[in-house]
């Protein structure tokens, strides 16, 4: 069954339309950087949420290469966003090491039953749900 996307009738800001025209529903470098700067990780020793120690595209690709992982459906900076999300939400919990992190990145990026752009769309829906405005002008 082919369903209509829920954003089809959405009234998009001009800058959002421009972003999507250039990047589709994928992270550009600037969009990824902005999204990652909002990521937080709970520090058990301080009892506080702290910014995630971000990793960049080169480091993510080195991690994938070292662990023999080749992404089939990589687009833009989606894999960099996923790597940092893993570090914020799952690192040293359910994802214990770099090898499992690389596998999880592949699982997200190459997930066969997800539509194109689902990672970026998920992030965007999280921003909407949290009431956090997206500064589209800053993301291209």
Secondary structure, DSSP 4 states (H G I P E B T S, - for coil): --PPPTTTT----HHHHHHHHHH-SS--HHHHHHHHHT-EEEETTTTEEEE-----HHHHHHHHHHTT---SS--TTHHHHHHHHHHHHTBTTTB-SHHHHHHHHHHHHT-TTSPTTHHHHHHHHHHHHHTPPP-GGGT-
